[in-house]
Amino acid sequence: MSPHLIKYNERISINGFLITDEELSILIEELKPKVEKFNRIHKVNITLFELETTMALLYFYRKNVDFVVLETGLGGLYDCTNIISNPLVSIITSIGYDHMHILGNTLTKIAEQKAGIIKENSNTIFFEQTQNINKVFIKKCKEKNNKLHLLKKSQISNYHYDNNFQYFDFKNLKNIQIVLKGKKQIQNASLCIECMQILNEMGYKVSEISIREGLKTVIHKGRMEILSKSPLVIFDGAHNEPAIKNLKDMINMYYKDFNKTFIISILKTKDYDTILKLLLEDENANFIFTSGNSEERYVSKETLYKTALKYRKNQNFYAKDLEDALKFIKKNPSEVTFIVGSFYIYSNVLKSLN
């Protein structure tokens, strides 16, 4: 998982237990001379993510794990995780505008990059989007003799929710409960269920009870996570257009009539203009713009403030350092405060609130 939220070790774990500091140190020392040799010989140095992926694979191999869930770092086609040549299943989540400077400036181009993880004689799961995006995966799977499981919205029914769970049916599985909030998580849960059913068909037995219990108890830190109840502070790392739209849907579901404050920090590599435009549609909320925890990596609070003025007059706009923004909401609490735009500030926020 990248980025980590609090501790670097979060990036490599087995059955919920993080790799230890000692295990990390041993791997780094072992790989260090190999990395240095590679860097001397080649024009392009090994990246941090490439090193992390190598460490993870070596760690999993030595621990003799049964299954590995490996998340791509960026895109798919040229991602270093693509070294895995025969995955059991490839899962591709929604296609949205993100990392456009590398992946391309249209959704079709981005989809083509994501399709790079599709391998020969395997399985791919994707939740339907537009016809043009779907065609990218249909074509690639045909080329690779790969079985595409194109999930459809019509396969989900009987959806409803309360403050504790969301409930839905998927195909022949009835009354599924998930604790994660937001309709997007219904699609994500469906991807997981489909994956488990594929594995069952391949002879890897995962019981229905285990599937249900996993979905009912799963926790996704940094996504609609309540960090404080008094004042009510919710953290969501949404940092691109699809994620922000999903966040807004969740807010409308659970906090529509609440008095709201948004603390916003956005990396320079993100489409901050679109993010702000979407968030500023809430005309009654307060907005605090920050430069995150790094003036170098984040869009400046002044730039965010000026950009916001393009879409709305200065109504409850503030430009503050992150620490001052958190102090401000303690002294001037709204009914609910949302901290959005980046996962990288999670630990800073947590320490300050505690």
Protein Blocks (a to p, Z undefined) as FASTA:
>chain_A
ZZdfklmklmpccehiacdfklmmmmmmmmmmmmmmmmmmpmbdcdfklmmmmmmmmmmm
mnopabdcdddfbhjlmpcklmpmbbfbdcddddddehklmnopcfklmmmmmmmmpcgh
iadddddddfklmmmmmmmmmmnopacddddfklpghiacdfkbccddehjbghiacfbg
cjklmmmmmmmmmmmmmmmmnopacdfklmmmmmmmoccehiapafbfbdcddddfbfbf
klmmmmmmmmmmmmmmpccdddddddfkbcfklmmmmmmmpmkbccdddehjbfklpccf
klmmmmmmmmoccehiacddfklmmmmmmmmccfbdcdehiaklmmmmmmmmZZ
